[in-house]
Amino acid sequence: MGTIVMSGTVVLVILGFGNNLYWLAAVAVLFLYLRYGRDASAPSGGGGVGSSSGGSMPADYRSYRDRRDKQAKWERRYRRERPLQTRRQEREKSS
């Protein structure tokens, strides 16, 4: 995917000598690729931007686990700080 984006950018730059709007399009293509496209084309086996130094766990699972742990922490805090609402919700769920 990266070679397609780079070759398209080169073509837009070459066309930009006649019309400056193509240069703007080339910059936009590069920005969008660097912002959104690079993460999707990264290998999922590790060694990418967010992988650990050992490379044993993909960044996707790590971010999922972090979100899951943060959600569990907030749920525990809610149950601790609002015991009456928690009991009511559990009663409604069981009925």
Secondary structure, DSSP 8 states (H G I E B T S, - for coil): -HHHHHHHHHHHHHHTTT-HHHHHHHHHHHHHIIIIIHHHTS-TTS-STT--SS--S-HHHHHHHHHHHHHHHHHHHHHHH-HHHHHHHHHHHH-
